């Protein structure tokens, strides 16, 4: 049944291919134009393509998918976790695998948005080990995370997209940036929009489409208990929280600060679909950052929520395009890249290092 579902997830999305290919080439053209305008050498961008590993590691996606399926059988939550891992990587100095590093002085894993929350590192380790056995020193950890995110969406019934590849791994993490750059579950809409704009993403369509990733996965009580017990500092409940949902959540989270888990989408918690947007229309968003997409009066996000709620295909197409754009977030020019042999630590020597950050640009979102 699992394999059947997975196959259907892949082939039922083939109708998106022309749209996604068009997005791929539009983004590539935009990046090239920007480089020319800035007097930069962009030859390395030619390596950033879905066919990047066709000659050097042709079974890369197959190997990642095999490890993912094994993990999924033991933990259905892992698909949402791997998608979130990619998001949290890309928003902090670009999609460079920096979130995987374990250096105690700089690791992003203990930054406030990530601590005791972001997960899936062991699965990425397994994917890297399997790839090193087949094509050593070839596939970057950043690319593994990107492929794993796409395959996780497909496995859960969502759209597929051609993941442009050729990223390199940074040799440093940035905990301080992780503490400030990532959107938070209690942030107001204008701050969320500002953080998307800061990394070059659209403040309307990308915000809503990528928030749709909360159509599956889990959240800890401490991410939303303020909505239940102390929304405005006087022991009140968030007025934009459905009473039926609130009562259910109080049973799961009887006091504040707990790490008990509940479903982000209370209706179809393990399926990648558009029900998340239906929930927002009836004040059923779990996180405050979800509900404000529909509950903020006059916001341009409301119309997009309504569109995605009534048209799952529109959501799937927009989500795939937004993932391509997010995957294209540039690392800073000062960040040196390499292909790590172990995703948790930088290489002991620089023999596989790429001196130019341009080699790690991705023509995708």
C-alpha positions in Angstrom: 0.0 0.0 0.0 2.8 2.4 0.8 4.6 1.8 -2.5 1.3 2.2 -4.3 0.6 5.5 -2.6 4.1 6.7 -3.3 3.8 5.9 -7.0 0.5 7.7 -7.3 2.1 10.7 -5.5 4.8 10.8 -8.2 2.8 10.1 -11.4 -0.4 12.1 -10.5 1.8 15.2 -10.3 3.2 14.9 -13.9 0.7 17.5 -15.1 2.7 20.1 -13.2 5.9 19.5 -15.1 5.5 22.2 -17.8 4.7 24.8 -15.2 7.6 23.8 -12.9 10.1 23.7 -15.8 9.0 27.2 -16.8 9.6 28.4 -13.3 13.1 26.7 -13.3 14.2 28.5 -16.4 12.7 31.8 -15.4 14.6 31.7 -12.1 17.8 30.7 -13.9 17.4 33.6 -16.3 16.8 36.0 -13.4 19.9 34.8 -11.5 22.0 35.2 -14.6 20.7 38.7 -15.2 21.4 39.7 -11.6 25.0 38.4 -11.9 25.6 40.2 -15.1 24.3 43.4 -13.6 26.5 43.0 -10.6 29.6 42.2 -12.7 29.8 38.7 -11.2 31.1 35.6 -12.8 28.2 33.1 -13.0 29.6 30.3 -15.0 29.3 27.9 -12.1 25.5 28.3 -12.2 25.5 26.0 -15.2 26.2 23.1 -12.7 23.0 23.8 -10.8 20.5 21.6 -12.5 18.3 18.6 -11.8 20.8 16.5 -13.9 23.8 17.6 -11.8 24.5 14.0 -10.6 23.4 12.1 -13.7 27.0 11.1 -14.5 28.6 11.1 -11.1 25.8 9.6 -8.9 22.9 8.7 -11.1 21.0 6.8 -8.4 21.1 9.6 -5.8 17.4 10.2 -5.6 16.7 6.4 -5.5 19.1 5.9 -2.6 17.6 8.8 -0.7 14.1 7.6 -1.3 15.0 4.1 -0.1 16.3 5.4 3.2 13.3 7.7 3.6 10.8 4.9 3.1 12.6 2.8 5.7 12.5 5.7 8.2 8.8 6.5 7.3 7.7 3.0 8.2 9.0 3.6 11.8 8.0 7.3 12.0 5.3 8.8 9.8 6.3 12.2 11.2 9.7 12.1 9.6 8.4 13.5 6.2 7.2 16.7 7.8 10.4 16.9 9.8 12.7 16.7 6.8 10.7 19.3 4.9 11.0 21.6 7.9 14.8 20.9 8.1 15.2 22.2 4.5 13.2 25.4 5.4 15.3 26.1 8.5 18.5 25.5 6.5 17.6 27.8 3.7 16.5 30.8 5.8 19.9 30.9 7.5 22.8 31.9 5.2 21.2 30.0 2.2 20.6 26.3 1.5 24.1 25.2 2.6 23.6 22.4 5.1 24.8 24.7 7.9 21.9 23.4 10.1 23.5 20.0 10.2 26.8 21.1 11.8 27.5 20.1 15.4 30.2 22.6 16.3 29.2 23.5 19.9 30.2 27.1 19.5 28.1 27.9 16.4 25.7 25.1 15.8 22.2 26.2 14.7 20.6 23.2 16.3 20.4 24.9 19.7 19.1 28.3 18.3 15.8 29.2 19.8 13.7 28.2 16.7 15.5 24.9 16.4 16.3 23.6 20.0 14.5 20.4 20.9 12.4 20.9 17.8 14.1 20.4 14.5 14.8 16.8 13.8 15.7 14.2 11.2 19.4 14.5 11.5 20.0 10.7 11.9 18.0 10.1 8.7 20.2 12.6 6.8 23.3 10.8 8.3 21.9 7.4 6.9 21.4 8.9 3.5 24.9 10.4 3.5 26.5 7.1 4.5 24.6 5.2 1.8 25.6 7.7 -0.8 29.3 7.7 0.3 29.3 3.9 -0.2 28.1 4.3 -3.8 29.6 7.6 -5.0 32.1 8.9 -2.5 32.8 12.7 -2.0 30.2 13.6 -4.6 26.8 14.5 -3.1 26.6 17.5 -0.8 24.7 17.4 2.4 22.7 20.5 1.4 21.6 18.6 -1.8 20.6 15.6 0.3 18.4 17.8 2.5 16.8 19.4 -0.6 16.1 16.0 -2.2 14.8 14.5 1.0 12.4 17.4 1.4 10.9 16.9 -2.1 10.7 13.1 -1.7 9.0 13.6 1.7 6.3 15.7 0.1 5.7 13.2 -2.6 5.6 10.3 -0.2 2.9 12.1 1.8 0.7 12.7 -1.3 1.9 16.1 -2.4 3.4 17.4 -5.6 6.8 16.6 -7.1 9.3 19.0 -8.6 12.6 18.7 -10.4 15.1 19.7 -7.6 18.0 21.7 -9.1 21.3 20.3 -7.6 24.9 21.4 -7.2 24.8 23.1 -3.9 27.9 22.9 -1.7 28.1 22.7 2.1 29.2 25.6 4.2 32.2 25.3 6.5 30.4 27.2 9.3 27.1 27.6 11.0 25.4 30.8 12.1 23.5 30.4 15.4 23.0 34.2 15.9 21.4 34.5 12.4 19.2 31.4 13.1 17.9 33.2 16.2 16.7 36.2 14.1 16.1 35.1 10.5 13.5 32.3 11.0 9.8 33.2 11.2 8.3 32.3 14.5 5.0 30.7 15.5 3.9 33.8 17.4 5.1 36.4 15.0 2.7 38.9 13.5 2.0 38.8 9.8 4.1 41.9 9.0 7.2 40.4 10.7 6.7 37.1 8.9 6.5 38.9 5.6 9.6 40.9 6.4 11.6 37.8 7.1 10.5 36.3 3.8 11.4 39.5 2.0 14.8 39.5 3.7 15.7 36.2 1.9 14.2 37.3 -1.4 10.9 35.5 -1.2 7.5 36.8 -2.1 5.6 38.3 0.8 2.2 37.0 -0.3 2.2 33.9 -2.4 5.4 32.3 -1.0 4.3 33.1 2.6 1.0 31.3 2.1 2.2 28.4 -0.1 5.2 27.5 2.2 3.0 27.9 5.3 0.9 25.1 3.7 3.7 22.8 4.7 1.9 22.7 8.1 -0.7 20.4 6.4 1.2 17.6 8.0 3.5 17.1 11.0 3.3 17.8 14.7 3.8 20.7 17.1 4.6 20.9 20.8 2.2 22.5 23.2 4.6 25.3 24.0 4.3 26.5 20.4 0.6 27.4 20.8 -0.4 27.2 24.5 -0.3 31.0 24.7 -3.4 31.0 22.5 -5.2 28.8 25.1 -4.2 30.4 28.4 -2.7 33.9 28.1 -3.1 35.3 24.6 -3.0 39.0 25.5 -1.4 38.7 28.9 -4.6 38.6 31.0 -5.3 34.8 31.0 -7.5 34.9 28.0 -7.9 32.7 24.9 -7.1 33.8 21.3 -10.4 35.0 19.9 -9.4 33.5 16.5 -9.2 30.0 17.9 -12.1 27.7 17.2 -13.8 26.7 20.6 -14.1 23.1 19.7 -10.4 22.9 18.8 -9.4 24.9 21.9 -11.2 22.4 24.2 -9.4 19.5 22.5 -6.1 21.3 22.8 -6.6 21.9 26.5 -6.9 18.2 27.1 -3.6 17.7 25.4 -1.9 20.7 27.0 -3.5 21.1 30.5 -0.8 23.7 31.5 1.7 25.9 29.7 5.2 25.0 28.7 4.6 21.3 27.9 6.3 19.4 25.1 3.3 17.1 24.4 2.6 16.8 20.6 -0.5 17.3 18.6 -1.2 17.5 14.9 -0.7 20.7 12.9 -3.6 19.7 10.8 -6.2 18.1 13.0 -8.2 16.7 10.1 -5.7 14.8 7.8 -2.5 15.0 9.9 -0.2 12.8 7.8 -1.4 13.8 4.3 0.0 16.6 2.2 -3.2 18.2 0.9 -5.1 21.5 1.0 -7.2 20.7 4.1 -4.8 23.0 6.1 -6.4 25.9 4.3 -10.0 24.7 5.0 -9.0 24.6 8.7 -7.9 28.3 8.6 -11.3 29.3 7.3 -13.0 27.9 10.4 -10.4 29.2 12.9 -8.8 25.8 13.0 -5.2 26.8 12.5 -3.0 25.4 15.3 -0.3 28.0 15.4 -0.9 31.7 15.6 1.3 32.2 12.6 -1.0 30.0 10.6 -4.3 31.5 11.6 -3.2 35.1 10.9 -2.9 34.3 7.2 -6.7 34.2 7.1 -7.6 36.1 10.3 -5.7 39.4 9.5 -8.4 41.8 8.2 -7.5 43.2 4.8 -4.4 41.1 4.4 -3.6 40.0 0.8 -3.0 36.5 2.2 -6.7 35.9 2.8 -7.6 35.6 -0.9 -4.8 33.2 -1.5 -6.0 31.0 1.4 -9.4 31.0 -0.1 -8.0 30.0 -3.5 -5.9 27.1 -2.1 -8.8 25.9 0.0 -11.0 25.5 -3.0 -8.3 24.3 -5.5 -5.7 21.8 -4.3 -4.0 21.8 -7.7 -3.4 25.5 -7.4 -1.8 25.0 -4.0 0.3 22.1 -5.2 1.6 24.1 -8.2 2.3 27.2 -6.0 4.0 25.1 -3.4 6.3 23.4 -5.8 7.3 26.8 -7.3 7.8 28.3 -3.9 10.1 25.4 -2.9 12.2 26.0 -6.0 12.5 29.7 -5.1 13.3 28.9 -1.5 16.0 26.4 -2.6 17.6 29.2 -4.6 18.3 31.4 -1.6 21.9 32.5 -2.0 24.6 31.9 0.6 26.7 35.0 1.4 29.5 35.5 -1.0 31.9 35.1 1.9 30.8 31.6 2.7 33.1 28.9 1.3 31.6 25.6 0.2 32.7 22.0 0.1 31.2 18.5 -0.1 31.3 17.3 3.5 32.2 13.7 4.1 30.2 13.8 7.4 27.2 16.1 7.4 27.8 17.0 11.1 31.4 18.3 10.7 33.5 20.2 8.2 36.1 18.3 6.3 39.5 18.0 8.0 41.2 19.2 4.9 40.1 21.5 2.1 40.6 19.1 -0.8 36.9 19.1 -1.8 36.3 22.8 -1.1 34.8 25.2 -3.6 36.2 28.6 -3.2 33.4 30.5 -4.9 30.0 30.8 -3.3 28.5 31.2 -6.7 29.0 27.4 -7.3 26.3 26.9 -4.6 23.5 28.9 -6.1 20.4 27.0 -7.0 18.1 27.8 -9.8 15.1 26.6 -7.8 12.8 27.5 -4.9 
